[in-house]
Amino acid sequence: MIFTNFIVCRVRRPCGPYHRCGIMEKSWNETRPHRAREASNINQNRNPQRAREFLEICFDVFCQHGLENTSLKMLSEACGVSNAALVYYFGTKDAIVIEATAHCMAKVEDDFMAHAPKSVPGIERFLREMPYLTARMHGAKYRFMYQVYASPKFREHGIEFFKGVNQRYRKYAEMLSGKLGMPVDYIQGMTYTLVRACVHYALFEDEEYLNLQLNAIRVSLRAYLGAQGGTKIQ
């Protein structure tokens, strides 16, 4: 009998990527349904703060090495725990991919909106700074996110994630509406346009595309504010 931190197994074969006794990642859930149920039960009792720490560390490893080149062993070593500990918390590597991407990219959104303008004169500063700040701080994260959600394996999770994006951007727009004196729908639409420009620049460093998108936003804002008799955008 071979003992690990959380799992006892009678399998006698060389160590595999899931824990020291050698049960392979795929077979852990697919050929041991009772173990999958046990993992689900344990998962509900995990330490939430510790789980978030693991997700953020794992996400950084994924961003550095890519989806296919990152093993469970690399993740567990970065977290300073055994493979079995990550199994205890998340069940499979795919589950880590799904949870880490959704958790960490939602944090990226929060960081983006933390820099949002608090008045109309601050909009131009926001437009000038955010594409380059996004590329510097979050470029690798966006590259990994699209690698994940473009995969057929994770596409449904991408659909769910972007449903959440729509809801969060709506809330951001509602918060900014009173500060900027603009309708919620208008702010939400302009936010999508700016985010798309920032992400495209973070992915490809395409200045021409970026400038065209930013200038389109400026023209729209000038037209809207001019019609309202409000503050002008430089």
C-alpha positions as CSV (number, residue, x, y, z in Angstrom):
1,M,0.0,0.0,0.0
2,I,1.4,3.4,-1.0
3,F,0.3,6.5,0.9
4,T,0.0,10.1,-0.5
5,N,-1.2,13.2,1.3
6,F,-4.8,12.6,0.6
7,I,-5.2,9.4,-1.4
8,V,-4.5,5.7,-0.5
9,C,-4.0,3.4,-3.5
10,R,-3.2,-0.2,-4.1
11,V,-2.0,0.2,-7.7
12,R,1.6,-1.0,-8.1
13,R,3.2,0.8,-11.1
14,P,5.5,3.7,-11.8
15,C,4.5,7.2,-10.7
16,G,2.2,9.0,-13.2
17,P,1.1,12.6,-13.5
18,Y,-1.8,12.5,-11.1
19,H,-0.2,11.2,-7.8
20,R,2.6,9.1,-6.7
21,C,0.9,5.7,-7.1
22,G,0.6,6.2,-10.8
23,I,-3.1,6.6,-11.6
24,M,-3.2,8.6,-14.8
25,E,-5.2,11.9,-15.1
26,K,-7.8,10.6,-17.5
27,S,-8.5,7.3,-15.7
28,W,-8.9,9.0,-12.3
29,N,-12.4,10.2,-13.1
30,E,-13.4,8.1,-16.1
31,T,-12.5,4.6,-14.8
32,R,-13.0,5.3,-11.1
33,P,-16.5,6.9,-10.9
34,H,-16.6,6.4,-7.1
35,R,-13.4,8.3,-6.8
36,A,-14.8,11.1,-8.9
37,R,-17.7,11.3,-6.5
38,E,-15.4,11.4,-3.6
39,A,-13.4,14.2,-5.2
40,S,-16.6,16.2,-5.8
41,N,-17.4,15.9,-2.1
42,I,-14.0,16.9,-1.0
43,N,-14.0,19.8,-3.4
44,Q,-16.9,21.3,-1.6
45,N,-14.9,21.4,1.7
46,R,-11.8,22.9,0.3
47,N,-10.3,26.1,1.8
48,P,-11.6,28.9,-0.4
49,Q,-8.7,31.3,0.2
50,R,-6.2,28.5,-0.5
51,A,-8.0,27.5,-3.6
52,R,-7.8,31.0,-5.0
53,E,-4.1,31.1,-4.3
54,F,-3.6,27.8,-6.2
55,L,-5.7,29.1,-9.1
56,E,-3.7,32.3,-9.4
57,I,-0.4,30.5,-9.2
58,C,-1.5,27.9,-11.7
59,F,-2.8,30.5,-14.1
60,D,0.6,32.2,-14.1
61,V,2.2,28.9,-15.0
62,F,-0.3,28.3,-17.8
63,C,0.4,31.8,-19.2
64,Q,4.1,31.2,-19.1
65,H,4.1,27.7,-20.7
66,G,0.8,27.4,-22.6
67,L,-2.1,25.0,-22.3
68,E,-0.5,21.8,-23.8
69,N,3.0,22.3,-22.4
70,T,1.9,22.6,-18.7
71,S,1.7,19.4,-16.7
72,L,0.0,18.8,-13.4
73,K,3.5,18.3,-11.9
74,M,4.5,21.7,-13.0
75,L,1.4,23.2,-11.4
76,S,1.9,21.3,-8.1
77,E,5.6,22.3,-7.9
78,A,4.7,25.9,-8.5
79,C,2.1,25.7,-5.7
80,G,4.5,23.9,-3.4
81,V,2.2,21.0,-2.9
82,S,1.8,17.4,-4.2
83,N,-0.2,16.4,-7.3
84,A,-2.6,14.8,-4.9
85,A,-3.3,18.1,-3.2
86,L,-4.4,19.7,-6.4
87,V,-6.5,16.7,-7.1
88,Y,-8.1,17.2,-3.7
89,Y,-8.9,20.8,-4.5
90,F,-9.9,20.6,-8.2
91,G,-10.2,17.0,-9.4
92,T,-8.5,17.3,-12.8
93,K,-6.1,19.5,-14.8
94,D,-9.0,20.5,-17.0
95,A,-10.9,21.7,-14.0
96,I,-7.9,23.8,-13.0
97,V,-7.8,25.3,-16.5
98,I,-11.5,26.2,-16.3
99,E,-11.5,27.6,-12.8
100,A,-8.2,29.5,-13.1
101,T,-9.1,31.1,-16.4
102,A,-12.5,32.3,-15.2
103,H,-11.2,33.5,-11.8
104,C,-8.1,35.3,-13.0
105,M,-9.7,36.9,-16.1
106,A,-12.5,38.3,-14.0
107,K,-9.7,39.9,-11.8
108,V,-8.3,41.4,-15.0
109,E,-11.6,43.0,-15.7
110,D,-11.7,44.5,-12.2
111,D,-8.2,45.9,-12.7
112,F,-9.2,47.4,-16.0
113,M,-12.3,49.1,-14.6
114,A,-10.4,50.3,-11.5
115,H,-8.6,52.7,-13.9
116,A,-11.9,53.9,-15.4
117,P,-12.4,57.7,-15.7
118,K,-14.4,59.4,-12.9
119,S,-15.3,62.4,-15.1
120,V,-15.5,63.3,-18.8
121,P,-12.1,65.1,-18.9
122,G,-10.5,61.8,-17.6
123,I,-11.8,59.8,-20.6
124,E,-8.9,60.8,-22.9
125,R,-6.4,59.8,-20.3
126,F,-8.1,56.4,-20.1
127,L,-8.0,56.0,-23.8
128,R,-4.3,56.8,-24.1
129,E,-3.1,54.7,-21.2
130,M,-5.2,51.5,-21.1
131,P,-4.1,49.8,-24.3
132,Y,-0.4,49.9,-23.2
133,L,-1.2,49.2,-19.6
134,T,-3.3,46.2,-20.6
135,A,-0.6,44.8,-22.9
136,R,2.1,45.2,-20.3
137,M,0.2,43.8,-17.4
138,H,-2.2,41.3,-19.0
139,G,-1.0,40.4,-22.5
140,A,0.0,36.9,-21.6
141,K,-3.3,36.3,-19.7
142,Y,-5.4,37.3,-22.7
143,R,-3.3,35.1,-25.0
144,F,-3.9,32.1,-22.7
145,M,-7.6,32.9,-22.3
146,Y,-8.2,32.8,-26.0
147,Q,-6.1,29.6,-26.3
148,V,-8.5,28.0,-23.8
149,Y,-11.8,29.3,-25.0
150,A,-11.0,28.7,-28.7
151,S,-10.5,25.0,-27.9
152,P,-13.6,22.9,-28.6
153,K,-13.0,21.2,-25.3
154,F,-13.6,24.5,-23.4
155,R,-15.8,26.4,-25.8
156,E,-19.0,25.9,-23.6
157,H,-17.1,27.3,-20.6
158,G,-16.1,30.3,-22.7
159,I,-19.7,30.9,-23.6
160,E,-20.6,30.9,-19.9
161,F,-17.7,33.1,-19.1
162,F,-18.7,35.8,-21.6
163,K,-22.3,35.7,-20.4
164,G,-20.8,36.8,-17.1
165,V,-18.7,39.4,-18.9
166,N,-21.9,41.0,-20.2
167,Q,-23.4,41.1,-16.7
168,R,-20.3,42.6,-15.2
169,Y,-19.9,45.2,-17.9
170,R,-23.5,46.2,-17.4
171,K,-22.7,46.8,-13.7
172,Y,-19.6,48.8,-14.6
173,A,-21.6,51.0,-17.0
174,E,-24.3,51.6,-14.3
175,M,-21.6,52.7,-11.9
176,L,-20.0,55.1,-14.5
177,S,-23.3,56.5,-15.8
178,G,-23.8,58.9,-12.9
179,K,-20.1,60.0,-13.0
180,L,-20.0,60.7,-16.7
181,G,-23.6,61.8,-17.3
182,M,-24.1,59.3,-20.1
183,P,-26.6,56.5,-20.7
184,V,-25.7,53.0,-19.4
185,D,-26.2,51.4,-22.8
186,Y,-23.9,53.9,-24.5
187,I,-21.1,53.5,-21.9
188,Q,-21.4,49.7,-22.1
189,G,-21.1,49.8,-25.9
190,M,-18.1,52.1,-25.8
191,T,-16.5,49.9,-23.1
192,Y,-16.8,46.8,-25.4
193,T,-15.1,48.8,-28.2
194,L,-12.3,49.9,-26.0
195,V,-11.7,46.5,-24.5
196,R,-11.6,44.9,-27.9
197,A,-9.0,47.4,-29.0
198,C,-6.9,46.9,-25.9
199,V,-7.1,43.1,-26.2
200,H,-6.2,43.1,-29.9
201,Y,-3.2,45.4,-29.1
202,A,-2.2,43.1,-26.2
203,L,-2.3,40.1,-28.5
204,F,-0.7,41.6,-31.7
205,E,0.7,45.0,-30.9
206,D,-1.1,46.4,-33.9
207,E,-0.9,50.2,-33.6
208,E,-2.9,50.8,-36.8
209,Y,-5.9,48.8,-35.6
210,L,-5.6,50.4,-32.1
211,N,-5.6,54.0,-33.4
212,L,-8.5,53.4,-35.7
213,Q,-10.6,52.0,-32.8
214,L,-9.6,54.8,-30.4
215,N,-10.4,57.5,-33.0
216,A,-13.7,55.9,-33.6
217,I,-14.5,56.1,-29.9
218,R,-13.3,59.8,-29.8
219,V,-15.5,60.7,-32.8
220,S,-18.5,59.0,-31.2
221,L,-17.9,60.7,-27.9
222,R,-17.5,64.1,-29.5
223,A,-20.8,63.7,-31.4
224,Y,-22.6,62.6,-28.3
225,L,-21.3,65.3,-26.1
226,G,-21.8,67.9,-28.8
227,A,-25.4,66.9,-29.1
228,Q,-25.7,67.2,-25.3
229,G,-23.8,70.5,-25.1
230,G,-21.4,68.8,-22.7
231,T,-17.6,68.8,-22.0
232,K,-15.5,68.3,-25.2
233,I,-13.0,65.4,-25.7
234,Q,-9.6,66.6,-26.8
